């Protein structure tokens, strides 16, 4: 695997195998009163272009992007506002935009053929929705996402609280990785059999906000709200902040009781987000490493937190950091209807057809590699795997019957994570994407309060394309 010498000189152990680099930086709902003032309007243009992903002497990289930038422009609104986004497709193929984590109406969800006709080359489609929940979200295509997202089509979407917590600075870091060749071009091996049947497309160059920086400058006494978004096709990040104790205050946009990550390692699967509050307690002039330590024996340095020579204040501010709750309907486990959902397939054992050899030939045809309840999806239009009744509570008993991690995403809803392998979760966190470890069992609970046909899939995009995708129908009670 090729390596970018300047960008990765201090990451030898990791680069020897899989990685490189560094970190920088309504139907069914009540219309918010503030939406009556008229929508906030934004424009996105999906097109091919160039981006400076890696430093000189390497050339710019040919990418696909929104508004000629990777990531695309940050869409930032206040909770309760109505949002209108005009999306122009200047690509040579169809596309859509999915608003990941937002509880939009079904027609605005951006799933080709299921919720809308794809946006053809040269066409424009208008999305309009209410910003119901404050939090950190993002947008990306759902049409051939394993390549379109992999070439750079994504961007952050931030919905601000009416009364944000007090911090000195707010920063958004969109993490991604890229599979680059020696000339800094993107490898064209999208959707190959090994990626599809195993861990997905893991790249060799890590960026944040589309760049490979070495440092991030902070000041002693500073309090930072860091919004983290994992936009990678398949890479799972496990961030460790040496000398610091970040406090997680939101997961997937939804507030959670402030807490330090388990083992001081913040784990984000593909599509997942976390808001953390970090107090900068180092001395002026010092520096501390931020590392990605998720993959055993493949740890690498992302960047250094570098303290400026002058302090902002003697000590960090003393202000509450808990975020206000979003208007989610609480599921009632006592009356919830239960459904079992099993995720199977892939190489290295598990699923229909047996182990690796049983999966090789379907994988080479890019179909039937993965399944949900024994059914491998082909395309986005399919019979619902479950039909739920609007406004009822449900518990889904998820079982990962494979040798691989899977970040499982439900469109149009957020859910409580209740248990892992039978043990209650400490925070009963709200999420829209839950990372399941190999052979793990997870229970999630939610109220099916958003009618329509909703995608339910693994967000390792090669796994989704290989069949780990289904539809959950919420039947309108009207």
C-alpha positions as a Markdown table, in Angstrom:
| # | Residue | x | y | z |
|---|---|---|---|---|
| 1 | Unk | 0.0 | 0.0 | 0.0 |
| 2 | Unk | 1.4 | 3.4 | -1.0 |
| 3 | Unk | 2.4 | 5.9 | 1.6 |
| 4 | Unk | 2.6 | 9.7 | 1.6 |
| 5 | Unk | 6.0 | 10.3 | 3.2 |
| 6 | Unk | 5.6 | 13.9 | 4.4 |
| 7 | Unk | 2.1 | 13.3 | 5.7 |
| 8 | Unk | 2.8 | 10.1 | 7.6 |
| 9 | Unk | 6.4 | 10.3 | 8.8 |
| 10 | Unk | 5.5 | 9.6 | 12.4 |
| 11 | Unk | 2.9 | 6.9 | 11.8 |
| 12 | Unk | 5.0 | 4.0 | 10.7 |
| 13 | Unk | 3.3 | 1.2 | 12.7 |
| 14 | Unk | -0.1 | 2.1 | 11.3 |
| 15 | Unk | 1.0 | 2.8 | 7.7 |
| 16 | Unk | 2.6 | -0.6 | 7.4 |
| 17 | Unk | -1.0 | -1.9 | 7.0 |
| 18 | Unk | -4.1 | 0.2 | 6.6 |
| 19 | Unk | -3.8 | 3.9 | 7.4 |
| 20 | Unk | -2.2 | 7.3 | 7.5 |
| 21 | Unk | -2.4 | 10.7 | 8.6 |
| 22 | Unk | -3.8 | 13.4 | 10.8 |
| 23 | Unk | -6.6 | 15.4 | 12.3 |
| 24 | Unk | -7.7 | 19.1 | 12.1 |
| 25 | Unk | -9.9 | 20.3 | 12.1 |
| 26 | Unk | -44.0 | 16.7 | 8.3 |
| 27 | Unk | -46.0 | 14.3 | 8.5 |
| 28 | Unk | -46.2 | 13.0 | 12.1 |
| 29 | Unk | -44.6 | 16.1 | 13.6 |
| 30 | Unk | -45.8 | 19.4 | 14.9 |
| 31 | Unk | -44.5 | 22.4 | 12.9 |
| 32 | Unk | -42.3 | 24.6 | 15.1 |
| 33 | Unk | -43.6 | 28.1 | 15.6 |
| 34 | Unk | -40.3 | 29.6 | 14.3 |
| 35 | Unk | -40.8 | 27.9 | 11.0 |
| 36 | Unk | -43.6 | 30.3 | 10.2 |
| 37 | Unk | -41.1 | 33.0 | 9.4 |
| 38 | Unk | -40.1 | 31.2 | 6.2 |
| 39 | Unk | -37.3 | 28.6 | 5.4 |
| 40 | Unk | -33.6 | 29.2 | 5.5 |
| 41 | Unk | -32.4 | 28.5 | 2.0 |
| 42 | Unk | -29.1 | 26.8 | 0.9 |
| 43 | Unk | -27.8 | 25.6 | -2.4 |
| 44 | Unk | -25.6 | 22.5 | -3.0 |
| 45 | Unk | -24.0 | 21.6 | -6.3 |
| 46 | Unk | -22.6 | 18.1 | -6.7 |
| 47 | Unk | -19.8 | 18.1 | -9.2 |
| 48 | Unk | -16.3 | 16.7 | -10.0 |
| 49 | Unk | -13.4 | 18.9 | -9.1 |
| 50 | Unk | -10.1 | 19.1 | -7.3 |
| 51 | Unk | -9.1 | 19.2 | -3.6 |
| 52 | Unk | -5.8 | 19.5 | -1.7 |
| 53 | Unk | -6.1 | 16.5 | 0.5 |
| 54 | Unk | -2.4 | 15.9 | 1.1 |
| 55 | Unk | 0.5 | 18.5 | 1.3 |
| 56 | Unk | 2.9 | 19.4 | -1.4 |
| 57 | Unk | 4.8 | 18.1 | -3.2 |
| 58 | Unk | 1.8 | 15.9 | -4.0 |
| 59 | Unk | -0.7 | 17.3 | -6.5 |
| 60 | Unk | -4.4 | 18.1 | -5.9 |
| 61 | Unk | -6.7 | 15.1 | -5.9 |
| 62 | Unk | -9.6 | 14.6 | -8.3 |
| 63 | Unk | -12.7 | 14.4 | -6.2 |
| 64 | Unk | -16.5 | 14.7 | -6.3 |
| 65 | Unk | -17.7 | 17.4 | -3.9 |
| 66 | Unk | -20.5 | 19.8 | -3.0 |
| 67 | Unk | -19.8 | 23.4 | -3.9 |
| 68 | Unk | -16.2 | 22.6 | -4.8 |
| 69 | Unk | -15.1 | 21.8 | -1.3 |
| 70 | Unk | -14.4 | 18.7 | 0.8 |
| 71 | Unk | -16.2 | 18.4 | 3.0 |
| 72 | Unk | -19.1 | 20.4 | 1.5 |
| 73 | Unk | -20.3 | 23.6 | 3.1 |
| 74 | Unk | -21.5 | 23.5 | 6.7 |
| 75 | Unk | -25.3 | 24.0 | 6.8 |
| 76 | Unk | -26.0 | 25.7 | 10.2 |
| 77 | Unk | -29.4 | 26.6 | 11.4 |
| 78 | Unk | -31.2 | 27.1 | 14.8 |
| 79 | Unk | -33.5 | 24.5 | 16.2 |
| 80 | Unk | -37.1 | 25.0 | 15.1 |
| 81 | Unk | -36.2 | 26.7 | 11.8 |
| 82 | Unk | -37.4 | 25.4 | 8.5 |
| 83 | Unk | -34.7 | 24.5 | 6.0 |
| 84 | Unk | -34.8 | 24.5 | 2.2 |
| 85 | Unk | -31.9 | 23.0 | 0.2 |
| 86 | Unk | -31.7 | 23.2 | -3.6 |
| 87 | Unk | -29.5 | 20.4 | -4.9 |
| 88 | Unk | -28.1 | 20.7 | -8.4 |
| 89 | Unk | -26.6 | 17.5 | -9.9 |
| 90 | Unk | -23.6 | 18.4 | -12.1 |
| 91 | Unk | -22.2 | 14.8 | -12.0 |
| 92 | Unk | -22.4 | 12.4 | -14.9 |
| 93 | Unk | -24.6 | 10.0 | -12.9 |
| 94 | Unk | -27.7 | 10.2 | -10.7 |
| 95 | Unk | -27.4 | 11.2 | -7.1 |
| 96 | Unk | -29.5 | 12.1 | -4.0 |
| 97 | Unk | -28.9 | 13.8 | -0.6 |
| 98 | Unk | -29.8 | 12.0 | 2.7 |
| 99 | Unk | -29.9 | 14.1 | 5.9 |
| 100 | Unk | -28.3 | 11.7 | 8.2 |
| 101 | Unk | -29.9 | 11.6 | 11.7 |
| 102 | Unk | -32.6 | 14.1 | 10.9 |
| 103 | Unk | -36.2 | 13.2 | 11.6 |
| 104 | Unk | -37.5 | 14.5 | 8.2 |
| 105 | Unk | -40.6 | 13.5 | 6.4 |
| 106 | Unk | -40.3 | 10.4 | 4.3 |
| 107 | Unk | -40.3 | 12.2 | 0.9 |
| 108 | Unk | -37.3 | 14.3 | 2.0 |
| 109 | Unk | -35.1 | 11.4 | 3.2 |
| 110 | Unk | -33.1 | 11.1 | 0.0 |
| 111 | Unk | -33.2 | 7.3 | -0.7 |
| 112 | Unk | -33.3 | 6.7 | -4.5 |
| 113 | Unk | -36.4 | 4.9 | -5.7 |
| 114 | Unk | -37.7 | 4.4 | -2.2 |
| 115 | Unk | -38.5 | 8.0 | -1.1 |
| 116 | Unk | -37.7 | 9.9 | -4.4 |
| 117 | Unk | -36.7 | 9.5 | -8.0 |
| 118 | Unk | -32.9 | 10.0 | -8.2 |
| 119 | Unk | -31.7 | 13.4 | -9.3 |
| 120 | Unk | -30.6 | 13.0 | -12.9 |
| 121 | Unk | -27.5 | 14.7 | -14.3 |
| 122 | Unk | -28.4 | 18.3 | -15.0 |
| 123 | Unk | -31.5 | 18.3 | -12.7 |
| 124 | Unk | -32.2 | 20.1 | -9.5 |
| 125 | Unk | -34.2 | 18.8 | -6.5 |
| 126 | Unk | -35.5 | 20.8 | -3.6 |
| 127 | Unk | -35.4 | 19.3 | -0.1 |
| 128 | Unk | -37.4 | 21.1 | 2.6 |
| 129 | Unk | -37.8 | 20.1 | 6.3 |
| 130 | Unk | -38.0 | 21.3 | 9.9 |
| 131 | Unk | -35.0 | 21.3 | 12.2 |
| 132 | Unk | -36.7 | 19.4 | 15.0 |
| 133 | Unk | -33.6 | 18.4 | 17.0 |
| 134 | Unk | -30.6 | 20.4 | 17.9 |
| 135 | Unk | -27.3 | 18.5 | 17.4 |
| 136 | Unk | -24.6 | 17.4 | 15.1 |
| 137 | Unk | -25.7 | 15.8 | 11.8 |
| 138 | Unk | -24.4 | 15.5 | 8.3 |
| 139 | Unk | -25.5 | 15.0 | 4.7 |
| 140 | Unk | -24.4 | 12.6 | 2.0 |
| 141 | Unk | -25.7 | 10.8 | -1.1 |
| 142 | Unk | -27.6 | 7.5 | -0.9 |
| 143 | Unk | -27.2 | 6.7 | -4.6 |
| 144 | Unk | -24.1 | 4.5 | -5.0 |
| 145 | Unk | -22.9 | 5.9 | -1.7 |
| 146 | Unk | -20.0 | 3.5 | -1.5 |
| 147 | Unk | -18.4 | 5.5 | -4.4 |
| 148 | Unk | -20.0 | 8.9 | -4.1 |
| 149 | Unk | -19.2 | 9.3 | -0.4 |
| 150 | Unk | -15.8 | 7.7 | -1.0 |
| 151 | Unk | -15.0 | 10.4 | -3.6 |
| 152 | Unk | -15.9 | 13.2 | -1.2 |
| 153 | Unk | -19.6 | 14.0 | -1.4 |
| 154 | Unk | -20.6 | 14.9 | 2.1 |
| 155 | Unk | -20.8 | 17.8 | 4.5 |
| 156 | Unk | -21.8 | 18.8 | 8.1 |
| 157 | Unk | -25.2 | 19.9 | 9.2 |
| 158 | Unk | -25.3 | 21.7 | 12.6 |
| 159 | Unk | -28.6 | 22.6 | 14.4 |
| 160 | Unk | -27.9 | 25.0 | 17.2 |
| 161 | Unk | -29.7 | 24.9 | 20.6 |
| 162 | Unk | -31.8 | 27.9 | 21.5 |
| 163 | Unk | -29.4 | 28.3 | 24.5 |
| 164 | Unk | -26.1 | 26.6 | 23.8 |
| 165 | Unk | -23.7 | 25.6 | 26.6 |
| 166 | Unk | -21.0 | 28.2 | 27.4 |
| 167 | Unk | -17.7 | 27.5 | 25.7 |
| 168 | Unk | -14.8 | 29.6 | 24.4 |
| 169 | Unk | -14.8 | 28.0 | 21.0 |
| 170 | Unk | -16.8 | 25.5 | 18.9 |
| 171 | Unk | -15.1 | 23.4 | 16.3 |
| 172 | Unk | -16.4 | 20.8 | 13.8 |
| 173 | Unk | -14.1 | 18.0 | 12.7 |
| 174 | Unk | -15.3 | 15.8 | 9.8 |
| 175 | Unk | -13.1 | 12.7 | 9.8 |
| 176 | Unk | -12.6 | 10.7 | 6.7 |
| 177 | Unk | -10.1 | 8.3 | 5.1 |
| 178 | Unk | -9.1 | 7.9 | 1.5 |
| 179 | Unk | -7.5 | 5.2 | -0.5 |
| 180 | Unk | -4.9 | 7.1 | -2.5 |
| 181 | Unk | -2.3 | 6.1 | -5.0 |
| 182 | Unk | 1.3 | 7.4 | -5.3 |
| 183 | Unk | 0.1 | 10.4 | -7.4 |
| 184 | Unk | -2.5 | 11.3 | -4.7 |
| 185 | Unk | -5.3 | 10.1 | -7.0 |
| 186 | Unk | -8.2 | 8.1 | -5.6 |
| 187 | Unk | -7.9 | 4.4 | -6.2 |
| 188 | Unk | -10.8 | 3.3 | -8.5 |
| 189 | Unk | -11.3 | -0.1 | -6.9 |
| 190 | Unk | -14.6 | 0.8 | -5.4 |
| 191 | Unk | -16.9 | -2.1 | -4.3 |
| 192 | Unk | -14.3 | -4.8 | -4.8 |
| 193 | Unk | -15.0 | -8.3 | -3.4 |
| 194 | Unk | -12.5 | -8.1 | -0.5 |
| 195 | Unk | -13.8 | -4.8 | 0.7 |
| 196 | Unk | -17.4 | -5.8 | 0.3 |
| 197 | Unk | -17.1 | -9.1 | 2.1 |
| 198 | Unk | -14.8 | -8.0 | 4.9 |
| 199 | Unk | -14.1 | -4.7 | 6.8 |
| 200 | Unk | -15.2 | -2.4 | 4.0 |
| 201 | Unk | -13.1 | 0.2 | 2.1 |
| 202 | Unk | -10.5 | 1.3 | 4.6 |
| 203 | Unk | -8.1 | 3.9 | 3.2 |
| 204 | Unk | -4.5 | 4.8 | 3.7 |
| 205 | Unk | -4.8 | 8.6 | 4.3 |
| 206 | Unk | -6.9 | 10.1 | 7.1 |
| 207 | Unk | -8.1 | 13.7 | 6.8 |
| 208 | Unk | -10.2 | 16.0 | 8.9 |
| 209 | Unk | -12.1 | 18.7 | 7.1 |
| 210 | Unk | -10.5 | 17.5 | 4.0 |
| 211 | Unk | -6.8 | 18.1 | 5.0 |
| 212 | Unk | -3.9 | 16.4 | 6.6 |
| 213 | Unk | -2.6 | 18.8 | 9.2 |
| 214 | Unk | -0.1 | 18.1 | 11.9 |
| 215 | Unk | -1.2 | 20.3 | 14.8 |
| 216 | Unk | -4.2 | 22.0 | 16.3 |
| 217 | Unk | -3.5 | 25.2 | 18.4 |
| 218 | Unk | -5.2 | 25.6 | 21.7 |
| 219 | Unk | -4.8 | 27.9 | 24.8 |
| 220 | Unk | -4.4 | 27.1 | 28.4 |
| 221 | Unk | -7.8 | 27.5 | 30.2 |
| 222 | Unk | -9.8 | 27.3 | 27.0 |
| 223 | Unk | -13.0 | 25.3 | 26.8 |
| 224 | Unk | -13.8 | 23.8 | 23.4 |
| 225 | Unk | -16.9 | 22.1 | 22.1 |
| 226 | Unk | -15.7 | 19.6 | 19.5 |
| 227 | Unk | -18.3 | 18.2 | 17.1 |
| 228 | Unk | -16.9 | 15.0 | 15.6 |
| 229 | Unk | -18.4 | 13.4 | 12.4 |
| 230 | Unk | -17.2 | 10.1 | 11.0 |
| 231 | Unk | -17.8 | 10.4 | 7.2 |
| 232 | Unk | -15.6 | 7.4 | 6.3 |
| 233 | Unk | -17.0 | 4.5 | 4.3 |
| 234 | Unk | -15.8 | 1.9 | 6.7 |
| 235 | Unk | -13.1 | 3.1 | 9.1 |
| 236 | Unk | -13.9 | 3.0 | 12.8 |
| 237 | Unk | -12.1 | 5.7 | 14.8 |
| 238 | Unk | -11.0 | 5.3 | 18.4 |
| 239 | Unk | -9.7 | 8.7 | 19.5 |
| 240 | Unk | -7.5 | 9.2 | 22.6 |
| 241 | Unk | -6.6 | 12.7 | 23.8 |
| 242 | Unk | -3.3 | 12.4 | 25.8 |
| 243 | Unk | -3.3 | 14.5 | 29.0 |
| 244 | Unk | -7.0 | 15.5 | 28.6 |
| 245 | Unk | -10.4 | 14.1 | 29.7 |
| 246 | Unk | -13.0 | 15.0 | 27.0 |
| 247 | Unk | -16.6 | 14.8 | 28.2 |
| 248 | Unk | -19.2 | 13.4 | 25.8 |
| 249 | Unk | -22.3 | 15.5 | 25.9 |
| 250 | Unk | -24.1 | 14.2 | 22.8 |
| 251 | Unk | -24.1 | 11.1 | 20.6 |
| 252 | Unk | -25.5 | 11.2 | 17.1 |
| 253 | Unk | -26.8 | 14.6 | 17.8 |
| 254 | Unk | -28.8 | 13.6 | 20.9 |
| 255 | Unk | -27.8 | 14.9 | 24.4 |
| 256 | Unk | -26.5 | 12.3 | 26.8 |
| 257 | Unk | -25.5 | 12.6 | 30.5 |
| 258 | Unk | -21.9 | 14.1 | 30.3 |
| 259 | Unk | -19.3 | 11.4 | 30.8 |
| 260 | Unk | -15.8 | 10.4 | 29.9 |
| 261 | Unk | -15.5 | 7.8 | 27.2 |
| 262 | Unk | -14.9 | 4.2 | 28.3 |
| 263 | Unk | -11.1 | 3.8 | 28.8 |
| 264 | Unk | -10.7 | 7.4 | 27.6 |
| 265 | Unk | -11.1 | 6.2 | 24.0 |
| 266 | Unk | -13.9 | 7.8 | 22.0 |
| 267 | Unk | -15.1 | 5.3 | 19.5 |
| 268 | Unk | -17.0 | 6.4 | 16.4 |
| 269 | Unk | -18.2 | 4.0 | 13.7 |
| 270 | Unk | -19.0 | 5.2 | 10.2 |
| 271 | Unk | -21.8 | 7.8 | 10.2 |
| 272 | Unk | -21.7 | 8.3 | 14.0 |
| 273 | Unk | -21.2 | 11.6 | 15.7 |
| 274 | Unk | -20.2 | 12.8 | 19.1 |
| 275 | Unk | -20.1 | 16.2 | 20.8 |
| 276 | Unk | -17.4 | 16.5 | 23.4 |
| 277 | Unk | -16.4 | 19.3 | 25.8 |
| 278 | Unk | -12.6 | 19.5 | 26.3 |
| 279 | Unk | -11.0 | 21.7 | 28.9 |
| 280 | Unk | -7.5 | 22.7 | 27.9 |
| 281 | Unk | -5.5 | 22.1 | 31.1 |
| 282 | Unk | -2.0 | 21.9 | 29.7 |
| 283 | Unk | 0.7 | 24.6 | 30.3 |
| 284 | Unk | 1.5 | 27.2 | 27.7 |
| 285 | Unk | 4.0 | 25.9 | 25.2 |
| 286 | Unk | 3.3 | 22.2 | 25.7 |
| 287 | Unk | 1.9 | 19.7 | 23.3 |
| 288 | Unk | -0.1 | 16.5 | 23.5 |
| 289 | Unk | -0.8 | 13.8 | 21.0 |
| 290 | Unk | -4.2 | 12.8 | 19.8 |
| 291 | Unk | -4.1 | 9.2 | 18.5 |
| 292 | Unk | -6.4 | 6.8 | 16.8 |
| 293 | Unk | -6.0 | 3.5 | 18.6 |
| 294 | Unk | -9.1 | 1.5 | 17.5 |
| 295 | Unk | -7.3 | -1.1 | 15.4 |
| 296 | Unk | -5.0 | -3.2 | 17.6 |
| 297 | Unk | -1.3 | -2.8 | 16.7 |
| 298 | Unk | -2.2 | -0.2 | 14.0 |
| 299 | Unk | -2.3 | 2.8 | 16.3 |
| 300 | Unk | -1.1 | 6.1 | 14.8 |
| 301 | Unk | -0.8 | 9.8 | 15.7 |
| 302 | Unk | -3.5 | 12.0 | 14.3 |
| 303 | Unk | -2.1 | 15.3 | 15.4 |
| 304 | Unk | -0.7 | 17.2 | 18.3 |
| 305 | Unk | -2.6 | 19.6 | 20.5 |
| 306 | Unk | -0.2 | 22.5 | 20.6 |
| 307 | Unk | -0.6 | 25.1 | 23.4 |
| 308 | Unk | 0.0 | 28.7 | 22.6 |
| 309 | Unk | 2.6 | 30.6 | 24.6 |
| 310 | Unk | 0.0 | 32.7 | 26.4 |
| 311 | Unk | -2.9 | 31.3 | 28.5 |
| 312 | Unk | -6.5 | 32.3 | 27.9 |
| 313 | Unk | -7.2 | 32.1 | 31.7 |
| 314 | Unk | -5.7 | 30.5 | 34.7 |
| 315 | Unk | -8.2 | 27.6 | 34.7 |
| 316 | Unk | -11.1 | 26.5 | 32.6 |
| 317 | Unk | -14.5 | 28.0 | 33.1 |
| 318 | Unk | -16.8 | 26.6 | 35.7 |
| 319 | Unk | -20.1 | 26.3 | 33.8 |
| 320 | Unk | -22.6 | 23.4 | 33.3 |
| 321 | Unk | -22.1 | 21.4 | 30.2 |
| 322 | Unk | -25.3 | 19.2 | 30.0 |
| 323 | Unk | -27.3 | 19.9 | 26.9 |
| 324 | Unk | -31.1 | 20.3 | 26.9 |
| 325 | Unk | -33.1 | 17.3 | 25.7 |
| 326 | Unk | -34.6 | 17.2 | 22.2 |
| 327 | Unk | -38.4 | 16.6 | 21.7 |
| 328 | Unk | -38.2 | 12.8 | 21.3 |
| 329 | Unk | -41.1 | 10.6 | 22.4 |
| 330 | Unk | -40.0 | 8.2 | 25.1 |
| 331 | Unk | -40.6 | 4.5 | 24.3 |
| 332 | Unk | -42.3 | 2.4 | 26.9 |
| 333 | Unk | -40.6 | -1.0 | 27.2 |
| 334 | Unk | -43.4 | -2.4 | 29.2 |
| 335 | Unk | -45.8 | -2.3 | 26.3 |
| 336 | Unk | -43.3 | -2.5 | 23.4 |
| 337 | Unk | -43.7 | -5.0 | 20.7 |
| 338 | Unk | -40.5 | -7.0 | 20.2 |
| 339 | Unk | -38.9 | -8.1 | 16.9 |
| 340 | Unk | -35.7 | -10.1 | 16.4 |
| 341 | Unk | -33.3 | -8.8 | 13.7 |
| 342 | Unk | -30.3 | -10.9 | 12.7 |
| 343 | Unk | -27.4 | -9.6 | 10.7 |
| 344 | Unk | -25.5 | -12.3 | 8.8 |
| 345 | Unk | -23.0 | -13.0 | 6.1 |
| 346 | Unk | -19.6 | -11.8 | 5.1 |
| 347 | Unk | -16.3 | -13.7 | 4.8 |
| 348 | Unk | -14.6 | -15.4 | 7.7 |
| 349 | Unk | -17.8 | -17.2 | 8.7 |
| 350 | Unk | -21.4 | -16.6 | 9.5 |
| 351 | Unk | -24.5 | -16.2 | 7.5 |
| 352 | Unk | -26.3 | -18.1 | 4.8 |
| 353 | Unk | -24.0 | -20.1 | 2.5 |
| 354 | Unk | -21.4 | -20.8 | 5.1 |
| 355 | Unk | -17.9 | -19.3 | 5.6 |
| 356 | Unk | -15.5 | -17.5 | 3.3 |
| 357 | Unk | -15.7 | -19.8 | 0.3 |
| 358 | Unk | -19.5 | -19.8 | 0.4 |
| 359 | Unk | -19.4 | -16.0 | 0.1 |
| 360 | Unk | -16.7 | -15.7 | -2.6 |
| 361 | Unk | -18.7 | -16.1 | -5.8 |
| 362 | Unk | -21.7 | -13.9 | -4.7 |
| 363 | Unk | -19.1 | -11.3 | -3.5 |
| 364 | Unk | -17.5 | -11.2 | -7.0 |
| 365 | Unk | -21.0 | -10.4 | -8.4 |
| 366 | Unk | -21.4 | -7.7 | -5.7 |
| 367 | Unk | -24.6 | -9.3 | -4.4 |
| 368 | Unk | -25.8 | -11.5 | -1.5 |
| 369 | Unk | -22.6 | -11.1 | 0.6 |
| 370 | Unk | -24.6 | -9.8 | 3.6 |
| 371 | Unk | -28.1 | -10.3 | 4.8 |
| 372 | Unk | -30.7 | -9.2 | 7.3 |
| 373 | Unk | -32.9 | -12.0 | 8.6 |
| 374 | Unk | -31.6 | -14.2 | 5.8 |
| 375 | Unk | -32.5 | -11.8 | 3.1 |
| 376 | Unk | -29.8 | -10.0 | 1.0 |
| 377 | Unk | -31.0 | -6.7 | -0.4 |
| 378 | Unk | -30.7 | -5.9 | -4.1 |
| 379 | Unk | -31.4 | -2.2 | -4.8 |
| 380 | Unk | -33.3 | 0.2 | -2.6 |
| 381 | Unk | -36.9 | -0.9 | -3.4 |
| 382 | Unk | -37.9 | -4.0 | -1.5 |
| 383 | Unk | -40.7 | -5.4 | 0.5 |
| 384 | Unk | -40.6 | -4.2 | 4.2 |
| 385 | Unk | -38.9 | -6.5 | 6.6 |
| 386 | Unk | -41.1 | -5.2 | 9.3 |
| 387 | Unk | -44.4 | -3.2 | 9.3 |
| 388 | Unk | -44.9 | -1.1 | 12.4 |
| 389 | Unk | -47.9 | 0.8 | 13.6 |
| 390 | Unk | -47.5 | 4.6 | 13.9 |
| 391 | Unk | -47.0 | 5.9 | 17.5 |
| 392 | Unk | -46.5 | 2.5 | 19.1 |
| 393 | Unk | -43.4 | 1.5 | 21.0 |
| 394 | Unk | -41.0 | -1.2 | 19.7 |
| 395 | Unk | -37.9 | -3.0 | 20.8 |
| 396 | Unk | -35.7 | -4.5 | 18.2 |
| 397 | Unk | -33.4 | -7.3 | 19.4 |
| 398 | Unk | -30.4 | -7.0 | 17.1 |
| 399 | Unk | -27.9 | -9.9 | 16.8 |
| 400 | Unk | -24.6 | -9.5 | 14.9 |
| 401 | Unk | -24.0 | -13.0 | 13.7 |
| 402 | Unk | -20.8 | -12.1 | 11.8 |
| 403 | Unk | -17.1 | -11.8 | 12.4 |
| 404 | Unk | -17.2 | -8.0 | 11.6 |
| 405 | Unk | -18.3 | -4.7 | 13.2 |
| 406 | Unk | -21.5 | -3.2 | 11.8 |
| 407 | Unk | -22.8 | 0.4 | 12.5 |
| 408 | Unk | -26.5 | -0.1 | 12.1 |
| 409 | Unk | -28.5 | 3.0 | 11.0 |
| 410 | Unk | -32.3 | 3.5 | 11.1 |
| 411 | Unk | -33.6 | 6.4 | 9.0 |
| 412 | Unk | -36.3 | 8.8 | 10.2 |
| 413 | Unk | -36.0 | 8.0 | 13.9 |
| 414 | Unk | -33.7 | 8.0 | 16.9 |
| 415 | Unk | -33.7 | 5.1 | 19.3 |
| 416 | Unk | -32.7 | 4.3 | 22.9 |
| 417 | Unk | -29.8 | 1.7 | 23.2 |
| 418 | Unk | -31.1 | -0.4 | 26.1 |
| 419 | Unk | -28.8 | -3.4 | 26.5 |
| 420 | Unk | -25.6 | -4.9 | 25.1 |
| 421 | Unk | -25.2 | -8.7 | 25.5 |
| 422 | Unk | -28.0 | -8.6 | 28.0 |
| 423 | Unk | -26.5 | -6.0 | 30.3 |
| 424 | Unk | -28.3 | -2.6 | 30.6 |
| 425 | Unk | -26.4 | 0.3 | 29.1 |
| 426 | Unk | -25.3 | 2.9 | 31.6 |
| 427 | Unk | -26.7 | 6.0 | 29.9 |
| 428 | Unk | -29.6 | 4.5 | 27.7 |
| 429 | Unk | -28.2 | 6.8 | 25.0 |
| 430 | Unk | -30.3 | 8.0 | 22.1 |
| 431 | Unk | -28.7 | 7.2 | 18.8 |
| 432 | Unk | -29.5 | 6.8 | 15.1 |
| 433 | Unk | -26.5 | 4.5 | 14.4 |
| 434 | Unk | -25.4 | 1.8 | 16.8 |
| 435 | Unk | -22.0 | 0.1 | 16.4 |
| 436 | Unk | -22.3 | -3.6 | 17.0 |
| 437 | Unk | -19.2 | -5.7 | 17.7 |
| 438 | Unk | -18.8 | -9.1 | 16.2 |
| 439 | Unk | -21.3 | -11.6 | 17.7 |
| 440 | Unk | -22.8 | -8.9 | 19.9 |
| 441 | Unk | -26.5 | -8.6 | 20.8 |
| 442 | Unk | -28.0 | -5.2 | 21.2 |
| 443 | Unk | -31.5 | -4.1 | 22.2 |
| 444 | Unk | -32.9 | -0.7 | 20.9 |
| 445 | Unk | -36.2 | 0.9 | 21.6 |
| 446 | Unk | -38.1 | 3.7 | 19.9 |
| 447 | Unk | -41.6 | 5.0 | 19.1 |
| 448 | Unk | -42.5 | 4.6 | 15.4 |
| 449 | Unk | -43.8 | 8.1 | 15.1 |
| 450 | Unk | -42.6 | 9.0 | 11.6 |
| 451 | Unk | -44.7 | 7.2 | 8.9 |
| 452 | Unk | -43.2 | 5.9 | 5.7 |
| 453 | Unk | -40.8 | 3.3 | 4.4 |
| 454 | Unk | -37.4 | 3.8 | 6.1 |
| 455 | Unk | -34.0 | 2.3 | 5.3 |
| 456 | Unk | -32.4 | 0.2 | 8.0 |
| 457 | Unk | -28.9 | -0.8 | 7.1 |
| 458 | Unk | -25.2 | -1.1 | 7.9 |
| 459 | Unk | -23.4 | 2.1 | 7.4 |
| 460 | Unk | -20.2 | 0.5 | 6.3 |
| 461 | Unk | -21.2 | 1.4 | 2.7 |
| 462 | Unk | -19.7 | -1.7 | 1.1 |
| 463 | Unk | -21.8 | -3.9 | 3.5 |
| 464 | Unk | -24.9 | -2.0 | 2.6 |
| 465 | Unk | -24.2 | -2.4 | -1.2 |
| 466 | Unk | -23.5 | -6.1 | -0.5 |
| 467 | Unk | -26.9 | -6.7 | 0.9 |
| 468 | Unk | -27.0 | -5.6 | 4.6 |
| 469 | Unk | -30.0 | -3.3 | 4.0 |
| 470 | Unk | -33.7 | -3.6 | 4.7 |
| 471 | Unk | -36.9 | -1.5 | 4.9 |
| 472 | Unk | -39.0 | -0.8 | 8.0 |
| 473 | Unk | -42.5 | 0.4 | 7.2 |
| 474 | Unk | -44.3 | 2.7 | 9.7 |
| 475 | Unk | -47.9 | 2.5 | 8.7 |
| 476 | Unk | -49.8 | 5.7 | 9.1 |
| 477 | Unk | -52.5 | 5.7 | 11.7 |
| 478 | Unk | -54.5 | 8.3 | 9.8 |
